[in-house]
Structure formats: C-alpha cells, structure tokens
Amino acid sequence: MRVAIIEDETAAAQNLSAILHKVLPEIEIVSTIDTVVDSVEFFQSAPAIDLVFMDIHLADGDSFRIFKSVEIDIPIIGVVKPGARTASEVTRNGKIGVIATEGTIGSRIYNQY
C-alpha cells in the first residue's frame, strides 16, 4: 500500500509513519508534505497512491483549501469535517470526542463544524 502523509508537525508525521510501519510493515510512505501549497502540487502530479493521512491545520492554512484547488479521488483519513458531521449525526446526543494536536485545537477549526 502506497500512502502520503500531510502533516506539518514533524514529530506527529514521524509517529504516524512508525505506527503505520508497525501495523503494516509492507506500507510505503510515498511522501510527507507539510503545506497546502505543496499538497496541491503533489496531487496535481497525479501520484500513484492508495491512501492519504491528512492533518487539518497545516503550516500555511487549513487542509480544506487543498480540495478547492484539486480533485482528489483517493481515500483520505483524518479530515475532520465529513467524519465529525457523520459521527455527530449517529450519536444519541449529537456530540463526539476528537483527538487532535495543540496546533489544530488552537486554530479553532473544529468550532466551525
């Protein structure tokens, strides 16, 4: 499986990579990207990947801007808006818990959803 990691915090990207290699030793991390601009360029190059792990808050803005610039037809894990909306719709009280980095929480991106 070939994956890309879009994450601006080096330690978080390294931790995710280590976990992925432990769980799936055959996994190939094709690219680790830390900005919206570099992510757009990466996806415009039509990479041969199977899955993307994406942080929301990147060094130059929120990752939702990527989707405004390029069409991505690859499964993505980590984007909060769709997952949060779906999860909150199926809970009894409409509330969910989210695990996030300090940078993402500090950006208050979750307050929008």
Phi, psi and chi 1 to 4 in degrees:
 res  aa     phi    psi   chi1   chi2   chi3   chi4
   1 MET       -  131.3  176.0  177.0  -74.0      -
   2 ARG  -105.5  125.8  -64.1  170.0   46.2   88.5
   3 VAL  -131.0  159.7  -56.3      -      -      -
   4 ALA  -119.8  145.2      -      -      -      -
   5 ILE  -116.3  124.5  -63.9  174.1      -      -
   6 ILE  -113.2  104.9  -58.8  176.0      -      -
   7 GLU  -159.0  129.5  167.7   63.1   69.4      -
   8 ASP   -92.1   -9.5   65.0  -32.6      -      -
   9 GLU   -97.7  113.2  -65.8 -175.3   28.3      -
  10 THR   -54.6  -46.5  -56.6      -      -      -
  11 ALA   -61.4  -41.0      -      -      -      -
  12 ALA   -64.6  -42.1      -      -      -      -
  13 ALA   -64.3  -41.5      -      -      -      -
  14 GLN   -66.1  -41.2  -69.7  172.0  -20.6      -
  15 ASN   -63.2  -45.0  -72.0  -21.2      -      -
  16 LEU   -61.6  -44.7  176.7   57.3      -      -
  17 SER   -59.1  -44.2  179.1      -      -      -
  18 ALA   -63.1  -43.0      -      -      -      -
  19 ILE   -63.8  -44.8  -69.1  167.0      -      -
  20 LEU   -61.2  -43.5  -68.8  172.1      -      -
  21 HIS   -66.4  -31.5  -80.3  104.7      -      -
  22 LYS   -70.5  -42.6 -173.7  174.2 -176.6  176.1
  23 VAL   -76.9  -40.3  173.9      -      -      -
  24 LEU  -129.2   84.3  -63.4  166.6      -      -
  25 PRO   -55.7  -26.2  -22.3   31.2      -      -
  26 GLU   -83.3   -2.1   70.6  -80.2    3.4      -
  27 ILE   -65.5  144.1 -157.5  162.4      -      -
  28 GLU  -118.6  117.2  179.0 -176.3   -5.6      -
  29 ILE   -83.0  105.1  -50.9  -64.0      -      -
  30 VAL   -74.1  -38.9  174.7      -      -      -
  31 SER  -157.9  145.9 -173.1      -      -      -
  32 THR  -120.7  122.1  -58.6      -      -      -
  33 ILE  -124.0  143.6  -53.0  162.8      -      -
  34 ASP  -120.9    3.9   64.8   -7.2      -      -
  35 THR  -135.5  160.6   66.3      -      -      -
  36 VAL   -63.9  -46.9  171.3      -      -      -
  37 VAL   -58.2  -48.3  170.3      -      -      -
  38 ASP   -67.0  -32.7  -70.3  -14.9      -      -
  39 SER   -65.3  -44.3  -62.4      -      -      -
  40 VAL   -59.9  -46.6  169.5      -      -      -
  41 GLU   -60.4  -41.4  -71.3  177.8   10.9      -
  42 PHE   -60.3  -49.0  175.3   74.6      -      -
  43 PHE   -70.3  -29.6  -72.2  115.5      -      -
  44 GLN   -66.4  -23.3  -73.3  174.0  -25.1      -
  45 SER   -80.3    3.1   72.8      -      -      -
  46 ALA    53.1   62.6      -      -      -      -
  47 PRO   -68.2  148.2   29.3  -36.0      -      -
  48 ALA   -89.9   82.0      -      -      -      -
  49 ILE  -128.9  160.1   57.8  174.8      -      -
  50 ASP  -104.1  -22.4  -57.0  -59.6      -      -
  51 LEU  -158.7  148.5 -174.9   63.2      -      -
  52 VAL  -126.3  133.1  177.3      -      -      -
  53 PHE  -105.2  122.7  -70.4   87.4      -      -
  54 MET  -131.8  128.1 -173.8  179.8  -63.5      -
  55 ASP   -79.8  158.1 -176.2   22.8      -      -
  56 ILE   -86.1  -50.0  -70.3 -178.8      -      -
  57 HIS   -92.3  111.3 -174.7   70.6      -      -
  58 LEU  -107.8  173.9  -59.2  175.4      -      -
  59 ALA   -57.6  -32.5      -      -      -      -
  60 ASP  -117.0   19.6   59.8  -12.7      -      -
  61 GLY   141.3 -176.0      -      -      -      -
  62 ASP   -85.5  148.0   72.3   73.2      -      -
  63 SER   -66.7  -13.8   60.1      -      -      -
  64 PHE   -62.7  -24.3  -62.7  116.0      -      -
  65 ARG   -63.9  -27.1  -69.4  178.9   33.7 -143.7
  66 ILE   -60.1  -43.4  -61.9  166.1      -      -
  67 PHE   -69.6  -18.1  -56.8  108.7      -      -
  68 LYS   -80.0  -17.0  -66.8  178.5 -178.3  177.1
  69 SER  -103.8  -30.6  -60.2      -      -      -
  70 VAL  -140.4  151.4  -68.9      -      -      -
  71 GLU   -90.9  129.2 -175.4  173.8  -34.2      -
  72 ILE  -118.0  120.1  -58.1  171.5      -      -
  73 ASP  -113.3   49.2 -169.5   26.4      -      -
  74 ILE  -132.6  138.5  -58.4  164.7      -      -
  75 PRO   -58.9  139.4  -21.9   32.2      -      -
  76 ILE  -125.2  133.0  -61.8  172.0      -      -
  77 ILE  -114.2  128.7  -64.6  175.5      -      -
  78 GLY   118.8  -15.4      -      -      -      -
  79 VAL   -74.3  126.0  176.8      -      -      -
  80 VAL   -76.6  -42.9  169.1      -      -      -
  81 LYS   -51.5  -59.3 -177.0  178.3  178.6 -179.5
  82 PRO   -63.6  -42.6  -12.8   21.4      -      -
  83 GLY   -66.3  -42.1      -      -      -      -
  84 ALA   -65.2  -42.4      -      -      -      -
  85 ARG   -62.9  -49.1  179.7  175.4  -66.1  131.3
  86 THR   -61.4  -46.9  -59.2      -      -      -
  87 ALA   -61.7  -43.2      -      -      -      -
  88 SER   -67.9  -27.7   67.5      -      -      -
  89 GLU   -72.1  -25.3  -71.7  172.7   -4.0      -
  90 VAL  -100.6   -4.1  -61.4      -      -      -
  91 THR   -83.9  157.4   63.2      -      -      -
  92 ARG   -68.2  -36.3  -69.6 -177.3 -174.5  167.4
  93 ASN  -105.0    2.7   63.8    4.7      -      -
  94 GLY    75.5   11.2      -      -      -      -
  95 LYS  -116.1  146.9  -63.2  179.0 -178.3  178.4
  96 ILE  -135.6  162.8   60.3  168.6      -      -
  97 GLY  -103.5  145.7      -      -      -      -
  98 VAL  -130.3  132.9  177.1      -      -      -
  99 ILE   -98.0  126.0  -61.8  172.5      -      -
 100 ALA  -149.1  165.2      -      -      -      -
 101 THR   -76.9  163.5   62.4      -      -      -
 102 GLU   -60.2  -37.2  -72.4 -178.0   30.9      -
 103 GLY   -62.3  -42.2      -      -      -      -
 104 THR   -69.1  -43.4  -59.2      -      -      -
 105 ILE   -63.8  -42.9  -67.8  170.4      -      -
 106 GLY   -61.9  -26.8      -      -      -      -
 107 SER   -73.7  -15.1   73.4      -      -      -
 108 ARG    61.6   21.2  -60.0 -169.4  169.3  -75.1
 109 ILE   -60.4  -32.8 -167.3   79.9      -      -
 110 TYR   -66.2  -28.5  -65.7  108.8      -      -
 111 ASN   -61.9  -21.0  -64.8  -12.8      -      -
 112 GLN   -77.4  -16.2  -62.1  175.3   26.5      -
 113 TYR  -120.4      -  -46.9  109.6      -      -
